[in-house]
Amino acid sequence: MDEAQRRYGDMFTLRITHEGTWVFLSHPDAVKQVFTGDPRLLHAGEANIVLLPVLGSNSVLLLDDDAHMAQRKLMLPPFHGERMRGYERTMAEAAAREIERWPAGQPLAAWPTMQAITLEVIVRTVFGVRDRARIDRMAEALRGSLTLASQPLRMAVLAAFGPRRVAKAGWWRARIEPTDELIYEEIRERRGAADLDDRDDILSMLLRARHENGSEMSDEELRDELMTLLVAGHETTATALAWALEALTHHPAVLERLRDEIDAGDDAYLDAVIKETLRLRPVIALVLRRLVEPMEIGGRMLPAGVNVAPSIYLLHRRADVYDEPRASRPERFLDNPPGTYTWIPFGGGVRRCLGASFAQFEMKVVLREVVSRLDLRAARPQQEARVRRAIVFAPARGGEVVAAPRAGRPATQPLPVP
């Protein structure tokens, strides 16, 4: 992307095997055109078809037009601000339990720990699983399926054979079905739960949701949306957290200020650190829309069938938008809120990620736990390069840090699961 932008400017074309023509965009005006354009002519679901074998055909990420809006309405209530804040204790407990296991004074890849935290949060908040043994059982099954979905070789197979063929292949079904069986088991048990109306987990809320015609969501719909939440809310948030810790250890002044403000009970700088992490190290490189009809974007007429790709990575590095765009400066967001069309780690328009607020809130809770409990430093002098892990950009060494209990802070005990 860097090289193509240098050679061709803010708009360039790639032709990708089995994926057709992609037109990359990095100017805010062109990005705004895409995000404010008629969604009937800019299909995100069609462009995301590569995710079909994992998410299923009912996923809100793979639907377009009226079907997408109907499903999105059902998915919105669980992410309401007040309800989301009710998950704070769950997030803090999961974080505290994991970081208490970190070896003092030894280099450690933060990414696996962040994955364990975000996976437990998903199991407890989305599925509402409360029993420790059941949490571990479900987390292990989900970890296997999510690892399968993120392996580069599997993604290469998807590209070579096409997602529709792979979704029906016996070898794929054999790998994904153990997780499906657990999800369907949870759905069946929850449908018959006497306390369904009193539960605040996302599965229970989706079971209570109704389509406009009064019908409830089918087991297949629920499975696909739950898998969507798992994929979208686990790997991405864990990766963003690993990047945040990697960046903090290489910018000691930022880390010191963050620790002081957390100790003082002020979250403003913590919010800024999260926004700067997502700006400088976006987990996803781009978003996609497929043109249903010819459309003028960025001053050029593009044909139907083209995928337009607003580049999160390139947009976030524009010198005409951000001073010193490659420098890590969280304070840039203290007085200037991020722009709708210049800060897009969660996409934009009617397709903006449903879990954006949930992800940022979880990052805030987890980082607060880590920074308030541990002294951190970089494991190596150099910052880590990016590596592709399926659709995400991850730290090459897993976000290596060296941690030790904070001096003067009393030792803490692992928090129990309620």
N, C-alpha and C positions, 0 to 999 in steps of 0.2 A: 504493500500500500504506500509506504514512504517513497519508494523508488518510482512507482507509477505516478504519484502526485507530482514529484519533482519533474518528471519528463512531460506529463500531459496536462497538469493543472488540476482544478477542482472537480473535474468530471472526466472519467475514463471508463473504458469498457474492457471486460474480461469475458472470454468464452470458455466455459468450464464443461468438461466431459459429463454428459448426462444431466447437466444443470442448465444448459442453454446460455443465453447472454445475460450478463450482469453489468449494470451501469452503476458505478460507484459515485456517490455524491458527498462532498465535504463542505459546501458553502451553506451557511445558515439559511439563506433565502430558498435554496433548492430543498433543503431538509424541511423547511416550513411548508413548502408546496406539497410534499409527500404527506406530512402529518395532518395537514388541514384539508387534503383532497378528499373527494367523494370515495368512501370506503367500498362502494359498489364497483368502482373502477380500479381500485388498488387492493388486491387480495393478499392479505398476509397469510391466511390459512393455506392457500394454494402454494405459496412460496415456502412454507414450513413443512412440506410433505415429507422431507427426509426424516422427520421425527415420528412418522406414523407407526413403525414397528414397536416403538417403546410406549408412546402415549395412547394410541388407539384413535379411531376415527371420530369419537365424540369429544375429543379434547378441545377446549376453548381456543387453543393455539392453532388448531387445524381447521376451524370453521370460518366461514365468511358470511357476509350479508345478514339476513334476518336470523339465521340459525346462530351466528356468532353473538349477536346482540342479546338474543333470548338466553343463551347459556351464560353470558357475562353477567346479566342481571341476577341470575341465581347464585353466581359466585361472589358477588360484591359484598353482601351483608357480613360474612365472617371476617372481613378485613376492615370493618368499621373501627375508628380510632379507639374508642373506649373499650370495646371488646378485645382489641389487640393488646392494649396495655394490661389486660388481665392475665396475659401470658408471661409477664415480666419475671415472676418468681420462678416459673419453669425454666426460662432461659438462663437466669442467674444460677440456679441449682446445677443445671447441666454443665455450665461453664466452670463453676467452682470445682465440681467433682473431677473434671478432666485435668484442669491445670494443677490441682494438688498432686497429680501423679508425675508432673514434669521433673526430671532429674536436675538437681541444682548444679549450676556451673558447667553443664555439658551442652554442646551444640545439639539442638533439637529441631527437626522439621515441624513447623507449626501446623502445616496443612492437614496431616492426618488427625491431629487433635481437633482442629476446627471442623473437620468432616464429622468426627464422632459427636461433637456438640450439636451441630446443625441437624444431624440425623436423629438424635434423641429428641430435640425440640420438635421436629416434624412428627415423629411417632406419638409424642405426648399431646401436641396441640392439634394436629390434623386428625389423628385417629383416636385420640382420647384414651390411649392405653395407659393404665395406671400401675399394673402389676410389674415388678421389676423383671421377673423371669420372662414375662410376655414382651416387655419392652426389648430385652436383649434378643429374644427369638425373632421378633419382627425386624429389628434393626439389622440383624445378620442376614436375613433373607433379602431385605431391601438393598443392603450394601452389595450383595452379589449381583443383583440385577442392574444397579446403577453403575457398577464397575464394568459390567458387560456392555452397557450402552455407551460408555465413554472410552472404550479401547480403540486406538487408531485403526487397528486391523479390521475391527467390526465396522467402523465407519467407512473404511475403504470398500468393504463388501457391499454396504448400502449403496455407495456411489456406483459400483460396478454393475450390480444386479437391479437396482431400483428399489425404493422402499416398499412398494406394493407386493412385489415378489418375495422380498425378505419377510414381510409380515406374515405371509402364509406358509413359509418354509418350515418343515418339521424340526430342523435343527434349532431354529430360532424359538419356536413355540416351546420346545423342551427346556430351553434355558430360562424363558420368561415365566412359564406356568407356575413354578413353585411360589413365586411372589404373587402372581394373580390369585392363586388358591388362598393365600393368607389374606389378601385384600377382600376377596369375596366372603371369606369366613367372618371377617370383622363386620362387613356390611350385613350379613344375615343375622349375626348375633345382635347387632345394634338395632336393627329393625324391630326386634322383639323385646328390647330393653324396657323395663317398667319405668325407668327414670329418663327416658329419651328427651322429654320436654324440659328437663331440668339441666341437661348437660350443655356445656359451652364449647366443646371441641368442634372442629370444622365438619367432620363426618356427620355428627348429630345434627348440626344446623342444615347441612345439605339434605339430610333425610327428611327434615321438616319443610324444606323448600318446595314450592309448587310452580309448575309451568302456568302460563296464562290461562290454559284450558282447565286448570285444577289438578292435572295429573302430577304424580310424584316422579322423581328421577328414577330411571331404571337402574338395575345393578350394573349394566354395562356402562351407562353414563357416569355413574358414581366411580366405577373402577378407573375410567379414563381420566376423569378430573382429579382423582386422588393421585394417580400416577403423575399427572401434570404438575401438581403441587410438589410432589417428591422431587422430580427432576429439576423443576425451576427453582425450588426453594432450598435445596440441599447443596448440590455441588457449587452453584454460583455464589451463594452466601459464604460458604466455607472458603472458597478461593479468594473472595474479596477480603475476608478477615486475614487470611495468610498474607496477602499483599500489604494490608494495613500494618501488620506487625513487622514485616520485613522493612517497610519504609520508615517506620518509627525508630527502629534500631539504627538506621543509617542517618537519622536526623536527630541527634540527641537534644538539641534545643527545642524542637517540636515536642519530643517525648517528655522533656522536663516541664514544659508549659502545660501539656495535657495532664500530667500527673498532678500538678499544683491545682489546676482548675477542677479536676475530678474530686480531689481532696476537699476543695472549698464548696462542692455541691453544685458547680456550674457546668452545664452541659453544652454551652454554646460552642466552645472550641472543639469539643468531642464531635459535635455535628459537622463542624467545618473540616475536621480531619477525615471523617467518613466521605464527605463530598469530594474532597481533594483526592482521596484514594480512588474513588470511582471515576474521577476525571482522568487522572494520570495513568491508572492501571485498570481500565475497564475490563471486566471479565469477558464480555462478549464484544467482538470486533465490529459488528454491524447489525442492522435490521433489514428485513427484506419485504418488498411488496411486488406482486406480479401484476403487470398492466393488463387489464381486461380489454381495453380499447386503446388506440393511439392517443398519446398525451404529450403536451408540451411541458417539459420540466427543465429548469436551468437554462432556458433559452433555446432548447433543442427539441424537435419533435421526435418522440420515441415510439416505436411500433408496439402493437399489442403482443403480449407474450414475453416481453422483456422483464427481467427482475431488476427493479431499482433498489439500490443498497445504500441508504444513508450510513456513512462510516462513522461510528462512534469514536473510533480510535483517531482518525484524522481530524474530525471536527473539534475534539477536545484538545488538539495541539495547535490550534490556529493562533498565530501571533497577533492577528488583528482582533481577536476576542479575548485572549488571556495574555497578560504581561508575563514575560519569561515562561512560556507555556510548558517547557520541559522541566522546570524547577518545581519542587514540592513546597508549596506555600499555602497551608490551610487558611491563613488569615485573609486570603483573597475572598473567602465566602462569609466572613464575619459581617461585613457591611453591605455586601452585594450578593443578593440571593442568586442562585444559578438561573440562567436563562432557559426558557421553555424549549428553544430551538438551538441552544448552544451547549447544553448539558443534558445528554440523553442516554445515560447508562441503562435506563429502563424503557427505552423507546419513546414513543409519543403518540398523541392523538387518541382515537378511540381504541387503539390496540396497546396503549401503555400498560406495562406489566401490572396485573392486579395486586401482586404481592410486593410492590415497591416500598410501601410504607412499612410493611412487616419486615422486609429484609433490612432496611435501614435501622429500624427499632432493635432488631436482633443484634445487628452489628454494634449498636450503641451499648446494649446490655453486656455483651460478651467482652468488648474492649474495656469497658469500665471495670469488670471483674479482673481481667488480666492486669491492667495497669495499676489498679489499687492494691493488688496482692503481691506483685512481682517487680523486682528490678530487672530490666531488660538491657541487653547490649547485642551488637551485631556479632554474628559468628565468623564473618569474613569481611575484609575491607570493601570488596566490590559488591554492588547491588546485583540482584539476580536478573538474568535474562528471562524472556518469556518462552514458554514452550506450549505447543498446541496439545490440548487434551480434549479430543472430540471438538465440541463447539466453543470451549472456553480457553482463555489464555491464562496459564498458571505459572507460578514461580518455578524456575528450572530446578532448584534444590528444595522445593517445598516450603519456602519461607523460613529459612534457618534463623534461629535466634538462640541466645544463651540467657537463661533465666535463673533467678535465685529469689528466695523469699525476701520481701522488702525489709530493710534494716529498720528496727524499731517497731515493726508490726507484729503483734502476737500471733503465734501459730494458729491456724484455723483447722477445723475438722471438716471432712467431707460432709456436705449437706444431705440429709435423708430425702428420699423420694416420698411425697405425701401419698 
